[in-house]
Amino acid sequence: MMSSPKTLHISKFKVDEVLEDGSAVAHVEDFSSDIGALGEVLFQNDGTDSYVNDQIITAPKGKVEQIGTCKYSGNTIPVIRIIK
């Protein structure tokens, strides 16, 4: 994980795939200078949220943090969380 989280200015995601551990791979539904539109991200399963395929996830601007990266389908993608 990153030494300190990086705030991202993204507010809308769509879940593409729920993984066996309950984490979700999603793509960005809005433009961001941090991650391009349709860029993939991973929401880790932290035990407080559950995800389903095609779910739309929204967050207030400035409430999304990148906390690390992971490998998915041969690509490195950001691991993110929504600050509650």
N, CA, C and O atoms as CSV, one atom per row, in Angstrom:
chain,resi,resn,atom,element,x,y,z
A,1,MET,N,N,0.828,-1.183,0.000
A,1,MET,CA,C,0.000,0.000,0.000
A,1,MET,C,C,0.878,1.256,0.000
A,1,MET,O,O,2.073,1.205,0.293
A,2,MET,N,N,0.257,2.356,-0.331
A,2,MET,CA,C,0.979,3.624,-0.411
A,2,MET,C,C,1.269,4.142,0.994
A,2,MET,O,O,0.532,3.848,1.935
A,3,SER,N,N,2.354,4.921,1.131
A,3,SER,CA,C,2.696,5.457,2.445
A,3,SER,C,C,1.651,6.455,2.928
A,3,SER,O,O,1.356,6.518,4.121
A,4,SER,N,N,1.085,7.243,1.999
A,4,SER,CA,C,-0.036,8.109,2.359
A,4,SER,C,C,-1.014,8.122,1.187
A,4,SER,O,O,-0.597,8.243,0.036
A,5,PRO,N,N,-2.310,7.999,1.470
A,5,PRO,CA,C,-3.308,7.946,0.398
A,5,PRO,C,C,-3.302,9.214,-0.452
A,5,PRO,O,O,-2.998,10.304,0.033
A,6,LYS,N,N,-3.642,9.049,-1.716
A,6,LYS,CA,C,-3.729,10.170,-2.649
A,6,LYS,C,C,-5.206,10.438,-2.940
A,6,LYS,O,O,-5.925,9.539,-3.377
A,7,THR,N,N,-5.661,11.669,-2.701
A,7,THR,CA,C,-7.050,12.025,-2.979
A,7,THR,C,C,-7.261,12.112,-4.484
A,7,THR,O,O,-6.482,12.745,-5.196
A,8,LEU,N,N,-8.323,11.467,-4.959
A,8,LEU,CA,C,-8.690,11.477,-6.373
A,8,LEU,C,C,-9.982,12.256,-6.551
A,8,LEU,O,O,-10.844,12.245,-5.672
A,9,HIS,N,N,-10.116,12.922,-7.667
A,9,HIS,CA,C,-11.307,13.732,-7.939
A,9,HIS,C,C,-12.199,12.996,-8.923
A,9,HIS,O,O,-12.348,13.397,-10.078
A,10,ILE,N,N,-12.789,11.912,-8.440
A,10,ILE,CA,C,-13.655,11.038,-9.224
A,10,ILE,C,C,-14.923,10.844,-8.398
A,10,ILE,O,O,-14.863,10.788,-7.170
A,11,SER,N,N,-16.068,10.742,-9.068
A,11,SER,CA,C,-17.287,10.573,-8.280
A,11,SER,C,C,-18.180,9.423,-8.735
A,11,SER,O,O,-19.118,9.074,-8.019
A,12,LYS,N,N,-17.928,8.822,-9.896
A,12,LYS,CA,C,-18.853,7.798,-10.381
A,12,LYS,C,C,-18.095,6.633,-11.008
A,12,LYS,O,O,-17.188,6.818,-11.820
A,13,PHE,N,N,-18.498,5.418,-10.603
A,13,PHE,CA,C,-17.883,4.183,-11.073
A,13,PHE,C,C,-18.977,3.182,-11.429
A,13,PHE,O,O,-20.098,3.277,-10.930
A,14,LYS,N,N,-18.648,2.220,-12.294
A,14,LYS,CA,C,-19.561,1.111,-12.580
A,14,LYS,C,C,-18.791,-0.184,-12.398
A,14,LYS,O,O,-17.721,-0.371,-12.978
A,15,VAL,N,N,-19.349,-1.085,-11.581
A,15,VAL,CA,C,-18.699,-2.361,-11.281
A,15,VAL,C,C,-18.746,-3.260,-12.519
A,15,VAL,O,O,-19.809,-3.506,-13.089
A,16,ASP,N,N,-17.561,-3.744,-12.921
A,16,ASP,CA,C,-17.451,-4.671,-14.043
A,16,ASP,C,C,-17.458,-6.120,-13.577
A,16,ASP,O,O,-18.066,-6.983,-14.210
A,17,GLU,N,N,-16.772,-6.381,-12.456
A,17,GLU,CA,C,-16.631,-7.760,-11.989
A,17,GLU,C,C,-16.436,-7.777,-10.483
A,17,GLU,O,O,-15.631,-7.019,-9.941
A,18,VAL,N,N,-17.177,-8.647,-9.813
A,18,VAL,CA,C,-16.978,-8.882,-8.388
A,18,VAL,C,C,-16.076,-10.104,-8.271
A,18,VAL,O,O,-16.393,-11.162,-8.815
A,19,LEU,N,N,-14.968,-9.973,-7.576
A,19,LEU,CA,C,-13.994,-11.052,-7.430
A,19,LEU,C,C,-14.398,-11.991,-6.300
A,19,LEU,O,O,-15.271,-11.665,-5.497
A,20,GLU,N,N,-13.761,-13.151,-6.243
A,20,GLU,CA,C,-14.112,-14.169,-5.241
A,20,GLU,C,C,-14.018,-13.669,-3.804
A,20,GLU,O,O,-14.788,-14.102,-2.947
A,21,ASP,N,N,-13.076,-12.755,-3.533
A,21,ASP,CA,C,-12.913,-12.256,-2.165
A,21,ASP,C,C,-13.885,-11.122,-1.831
A,21,ASP,O,O,-13.839,-10.571,-0.731
A,22,GLY,N,N,-14.772,-10.769,-2.786
A,22,GLY,CA,C,-15.751,-9.715,-2.550
A,22,GLY,C,C,-15.302,-8.337,-3.003
A,22,GLY,O,O,-16.085,-7.388,-2.970
A,23,SER,N,N,-14.041,-8.217,-3.427
A,23,SER,CA,C,-13.564,-6.952,-3.992
A,23,SER,C,C,-14.222,-6.746,-5.350
A,23,SER,O,O,-14.744,-7.689,-5.943
A,24,ALA,N,N,-14.194,-5.508,-5.841
A,24,ALA,CA,C,-14.851,-5.213,-7.110
A,24,ALA,C,C,-13.930,-4.437,-8.039
A,24,ALA,O,O,-13.317,-3.446,-7.643
A,25,VAL,N,N,-13.843,-4.904,-9.280
A,25,VAL,CA,C,-13.159,-4.158,-10.326
A,25,VAL,C,C,-14.223,-3.299,-11.000
A,25,VAL,O,O,-15.261,-3.801,-11.433
A,26,ALA,N,N,-13.952,-2.006,-11.082
A,26,ALA,CA,C,-14.916,-1.070,-11.655
A,26,ALA,C,C,-14.202,-0.157,-12.637
A,26,ALA,O,O,-12.975,-0.057,-12.629
A,27,HIS,N,N,-14.976,0.505,-13.481
A,27,HIS,CA,C,-14.379,1.508,-14.364
A,27,HIS,C,C,-14.949,2.879,-14.023
A,27,HIS,O,O,-16.074,3.011,-13.541
A,28,VAL,N,N,-14.134,3.888,-14.288
A,28,VAL,CA,C,-14.499,5.268,-13.999
A,28,VAL,C,C,-15.546,5.712,-15.009
A,28,VAL,O,O,-15.367,5.556,-16.217
A,29,GLU,N,N,-16.645,6.268,-14.498
A,29,GLU,CA,C,-17.736,6.722,-15.355
A,29,GLU,C,C,-17.695,8.226,-15.611
A,29,GLU,O,O,-18.451,8.726,-16.445
A,30,ASP,N,N,-16.832,8.951,-14.914
A,30,ASP,CA,C,-16.728,10.386,-15.155
A,30,ASP,C,C,-15.280,10.752,-15.438
A,30,ASP,O,O,-14.362,10.019,-15.068
A,31,PHE,N,N,-15.080,11.883,-16.094
A,31,PHE,CA,C,-13.732,12.304,-16.428
A,31,PHE,C,C,-12.988,12.729,-15.173
A,31,PHE,O,O,-13.556,13.346,-14.272
A,32,SER,N,N,-11.732,12.395,-15.133
A,32,SER,CA,C,-10.875,12.800,-14.022
A,32,SER,C,C,-9.483,13.033,-14.550
A,32,SER,O,O,-9.015,12.312,-15.430
A,33,SER,N,N,-8.831,14.024,-14.023
A,33,SER,CA,C,-7.432,14.220,-14.396
A,33,SER,C,C,-6.549,13.183,-13.707
A,33,SER,O,O,-5.386,13.013,-14.075
A,34,ASP,N,N,-7.103,12.482,-12.698
A,34,ASP,CA,C,-6.340,11.474,-11.948
A,34,ASP,C,C,-6.307,10.135,-12.685
A,34,ASP,O,O,-5.251,9.515,-12.817
A,35,ILE,N,N,-7.460,9.704,-13.158
A,35,ILE,CA,C,-7.608,8.436,-13.875
A,35,ILE,C,C,-8.551,8.721,-15.033
A,35,ILE,O,O,-9.634,9.269,-14.822
A,36,GLY,N,N,-8.170,8.368,-16.226
A,36,GLY,CA,C,-8.992,8.662,-17.392
A,36,GLY,C,C,-10.350,7.985,-17.340
A,36,GLY,O,O,-10.521,6.979,-16.651
A,37,ALA,N,N,-11.314,8.533,-18.065
A,37,ALA,CA,C,-12.643,7.925,-18.167
A,37,ALA,C,C,-12.474,6.488,-18.656
A,37,ALA,O,O,-11.653,6.221,-19.533
A,38,LEU,N,N,-13.229,5.591,-18.105
A,38,LEU,CA,C,-13.219,4.151,-18.379
A,38,LEU,C,C,-11.981,3.447,-17.844
A,38,LEU,O,O,-11.790,2.258,-18.101
A,39,GLY,N,N,-11.128,4.165,-17.097
A,39,GLY,CA,C,-9.997,3.518,-16.450
A,39,GLY,C,C,-10.490,2.560,-15.373
A,39,GLY,O,O,-11.520,2.807,-14.745
A,40,GLU,N,N,-9.759,1.466,-15.158
A,40,GLU,CA,C,-10.173,0.475,-14.168
A,40,GLU,C,C,-9.582,0.785,-12.801
A,40,GLU,O,O,-8.478,1.317,-12.687
A,41,VAL,N,N,-10.343,0.440,-11.765
A,41,VAL,CA,C,-9.921,0.581,-10.381
A,41,VAL,C,C,-10.406,-0.636,-9.599
A,41,VAL,O,O,-11.275,-1.374,-10.065
A,42,LEU,N,N,-9.849,-0.842,-8.424
A,42,LEU,CA,C,-10.276,-1.933,-7.546
A,42,LEU,C,C,-10.778,-1.361,-6.231
A,42,LEU,O,O,-10.079,-0.597,-5.566
A,43,PHE,N,N,-12.003,-1.739,-5.862
A,43,PHE,CA,C,-12.519,-1.470,-4.519
A,43,PHE,C,C,-12.267,-2.729,-3.712
A,43,PHE,O,O,-12.814,-3.782,-4.039
A,44,GLN,N,N,-11.450,-2.652,-2.659
A,44,GLN,CA,C,-11.181,-3.818,-1.822
A,44,GLN,C,C,-12.397,-4.142,-0.966
A,44,GLN,O,O,-13.160,-3.255,-0.584
A,45,ASN,N,N,-12.564,-5.415,-0.674
A,45,ASN,CA,C,-13.610,-5.840,0.249
A,45,ASN,C,C,-13.105,-5.584,1.665
A,45,ASN,O,O,-12.211,-6.276,2.153
A,46,ASP,N,N,-13.689,-4.584,2.313
A,46,ASP,CA,C,-13.271,-4.267,3.684
A,46,ASP,C,C,-14.278,-4.762,4.714
A,46,ASP,O,O,-14.154,-4.468,5.903
A,47,GLY,N,N,-15.270,-5.509,4.257
A,47,GLY,CA,C,-16.256,-6.069,5.165
A,47,GLY,C,C,-17.435,-5.154,5.462
A,47,GLY,O,O,-18.375,-5.566,6.141
A,48,THR,N,N,-17.401,-3.912,4.964
A,48,THR,CA,C,-18.501,-2.983,5.247
A,48,THR,C,C,-19.431,-2.794,4.055
A,48,THR,O,O,-20.578,-2.382,4.227
A,49,ASP,N,N,-18.952,-3.090,2.848
A,49,ASP,CA,C,-19.762,-2.932,1.642
A,49,ASP,C,C,-19.772,-4.228,0.862
A,49,ASP,O,O,-18.840,-5.026,0.964
A,50,SER,N,N,-20.812,-4.444,0.089
A,50,SER,CA,C,-20.838,-5.565,-0.844
A,50,SER,C,C,-21.149,-4.994,-2.224
A,50,SER,O,O,-21.760,-3.933,-2.351
A,51,TYR,N,N,-20.721,-5.710,-3.241
A,51,TYR,CA,C,-20.835,-5.211,-4.606
A,51,TYR,C,C,-21.541,-6.236,-5.489
A,51,TYR,O,O,-21.525,-7.433,-5.203
A,52,VAL,N,N,-22.157,-5.755,-6.559
A,52,VAL,CA,C,-22.769,-6.618,-7.572
A,52,VAL,C,C,-22.348,-6.096,-8.946
A,52,VAL,O,O,-22.063,-4.909,-9.106
A,53,ASN,N,N,-22.310,-6.988,-9.931
A,53,ASN,CA,C,-21.968,-6.580,-11.289
A,53,ASN,C,C,-22.935,-5.505,-11.774
A,53,ASN,O,O,-24.126,-5.548,-11.465
A,54,ASP,N,N,-22.422,-4.550,-12.528
A,54,ASP,CA,C,-23.175,-3.427,-13.110
A,54,ASP,C,C,-23.655,-2.406,-12.078
A,54,ASP,O,O,-24.398,-1.491,-12.431
A,55,GLN,N,N,-23.253,-2.538,-10.826
A,55,GLN,CA,C,-23.622,-1.562,-9.792
A,55,GLN,C,C,-22.961,-0.224,-10.079
A,55,GLN,O,O,-21.788,-0.176,-10.449
A,56,ILE,N,N,-23.701,0.854,-9.910
A,56,ILE,CA,C,-23.153,2.201,-10.013
A,56,ILE,C,C,-22.770,2.648,-8.602
A,56,ILE,O,O,-23.588,2.597,-7.683
A,57,ILE,N,N,-21.538,3.081,-8.440
A,57,ILE,CA,C,-21.035,3.567,-7.159
A,57,ILE,C,C,-20.765,5.066,-7.319
A,57,ILE,O,O,-20.062,5.485,-8.238
A,58,THR,N,N,-21.329,5.857,-6.420
A,58,THR,CA,C,-21.082,7.306,-6.465
A,58,THR,C,C,-20.464,7.750,-5.147
A,58,THR,O,O,-20.716,7.165,-4.094
A,59,ALA,N,N,-19.662,8.784,-5.228
A,59,ALA,CA,C,-19.007,9.343,-4.049
A,59,ALA,C,C,-18.919,10.846,-4.221
A,59,ALA,O,O,-18.806,11.329,-5.348
A,60,PRO,N,N,-18.968,11.598,-3.129
A,60,PRO,CA,C,-18.759,13.040,-3.242
A,60,PRO,C,C,-17.354,13.325,-3.778
A,60,PRO,O,O,-16.409,12.605,-3.456
A,61,LYS,N,N,-17.217,14.366,-4.588
A,61,LYS,CA,C,-15.886,14.762,-5.098
A,61,LYS,C,C,-14.937,14.991,-3.920
A,61,LYS,O,O,-15.308,15.584,-2.908
A,62,GLY,N,N,-13.718,14.510,-4.078
A,62,GLY,CA,C,-12.712,14.671,-3.031
A,62,GLY,C,C,-12.782,13.629,-1.930
A,62,GLY,O,O,-12.003,13.694,-0.979
A,63,LYS,N,N,-13.708,12.656,-2.032
A,63,LYS,CA,C,-13.859,11.628,-1.000
A,63,LYS,C,C,-13.372,10.257,-1.462
A,63,LYS,O,O,-13.695,9.242,-0.845
A,64,VAL,N,N,-12.596,10.224,-2.545
A,64,VAL,CA,C,-12.038,8.970,-3.044
A,64,VAL,C,C,-10.520,9.041,-2.900
A,64,VAL,O,O,-9.892,10.021,-3.301
A,65,GLU,N,N,-9.942,7.989,-2.323
A,65,GLU,CA,C,-8.494,7.940,-2.141
A,65,GLU,C,C,-7.911,6.713,-2.831
A,65,GLU,O,O,-8.500,5.632,-2.815
A,66,GLN,N,N,-6.749,6.903,-3.433
A,66,GLN,CA,C,-5.980,5.763,-3.920
A,66,GLN,C,C,-5.091,5.311,-2.775
A,66,GLN,O,O,-4.323,6.098,-2.223
A,67,ILE,N,N,-5.203,4.024,-2.418
A,67,ILE,CA,C,-4.436,3.514,-1.281
A,67,ILE,C,C,-3.357,2.527,-1.707
A,67,ILE,O,O,-2.605,2.027,-0.871
A,68,GLY,N,N,-3.279,2.245,-3.003
A,68,GLY,CA,C,-2.258,1.329,-3.503
A,68,GLY,C,C,-2.531,0.959,-4.945
A,68,GLY,O,O,-3.320,1.611,-5.629
A,69,THR,N,N,-1.867,-0.102,-5.403
A,69,THR,CA,C,-2.085,-0.639,-6.742
A,69,THR,C,C,-2.127,-2.156,-6.651
A,69,THR,O,O,-1.690,-2.741,-5.659
A,70,CYS,N,N,-2.654,-2.786,-7.690
A,70,CYS,CA,C,-2.660,-4.241,-7.768
A,70,CYS,C,C,-2.611,-4.647,-9.231
A,70,CYS,O,O,-2.849,-3.828,-10.118
A,71,LYS,N,N,-2.303,-5.905,-9.478
A,71,LYS,CA,C,-2.305,-6.457,-10.828
A,71,LYS,C,C,-3.683,-7.054,-11.107
A,71,LYS,O,O,-4.240,-7.779,-10.284
A,72,TYR,N,N,-4.216,-6.734,-12.280
A,72,TYR,CA,C,-5.501,-7.298,-12.713
A,72,TYR,C,C,-5.435,-7.476,-14.222
A,72,TYR,O,O,-5.218,-6.511,-14.955
A,73,SER,N,N,-5.619,-8.696,-14.685
A,73,SER,CA,C,-5.588,-9.022,-16.121
A,73,SER,C,C,-4.325,-8.481,-16.796
A,73,SER,O,O,-4.378,-7.965,-17.913
A,74,GLY,N,N,-3.197,-8.604,-16.107
A,74,GLY,CA,C,-1.925,-8.195,-16.674
A,74,GLY,C,C,-1.623,-6.706,-16.600
A,74,GLY,O,O,-0.562,-6.265,-17.042
A,75,ASN,N,N,-2.549,-5.926,-16.042
A,75,ASN,CA,C,-2.349,-4.485,-15.910
A,75,ASN,C,C,-2.252,-4.100,-14.435
A,75,ASN,O,O,-2.807,-4.781,-13.572
A,76,THR,N,N,-1.555,-3.021,-14.156
A,76,THR,CA,C,-1.515,-2.470,-12.810
A,76,THR,C,C,-2.623,-1.438,-12.708
A,76,THR,O,O,-2.671,-0.489,-13.491
A,77,ILE,N,N,-3.524,-1.625,-11.731
A,77,ILE,CA,C,-4.644,-0.699,-11.554
A,77,ILE,C,C,-4.642,-0.142,-10.137
A,77,ILE,O,O,-4.128,-0.785,-9.221
A,78,PRO,N,N,-5.215,1.057,-9.943
A,78,PRO,CA,C,-5.257,1.649,-8.605
A,78,PRO,C,C,-6.230,0.910,-7.689
A,78,PRO,O,O,-7.294,0.467,-8.121
A,79,VAL,N,N,-5.851,0.785,-6.427
A,79,VAL,CA,C,-6.765,0.314,-5.381
A,79,VAL,C,C,-7.287,1.561,-4.699
A,79,VAL,O,O,-6.507,2.398,-4.245
A,80,ILE,N,N,-8.608,1.692,-4.622
A,80,ILE,CA,C,-9.188,2.918,-4.079
A,80,ILE,C,C,-10.182,2.618,-2.958
A,80,ILE,O,O,-10.623,1.483,-2.778
A,81,ARG,N,N,-10.515,3.657,-2.222
A,81,ARG,CA,C,-11.573,3.553,-1.199
A,81,ARG,C,C,-12.311,4.872,-1.166
A,81,ARG,O,O,-11.788,5.915,-1.557
A,82,ILE,N,N,-13.538,4.798,-0.689
A,82,ILE,CA,C,-14.346,5.998,-0.491
A,82,ILE,C,C,-14.245,6.369,0.976
A,82,ILE,O,O,-14.474,5.535,1.852
A,83,ILE,N,N,-13.905,7.614,1.242
A,83,ILE,CA,C,-13.803,8.112,2.621
A,83,ILE,C,C,-15.222,8.351,3.123
A,83,ILE,O,O,-15.994,9.088,2.509
A,84,LYS,N,N,-15.553,7.725,4.234
A,84,LYS,CA,C,-16.922,7.857,4.778
A,84,LYS,C,C,-16.981,8.862,5.883
A,84,LYS,O,O,-18.049,9.096,6.449
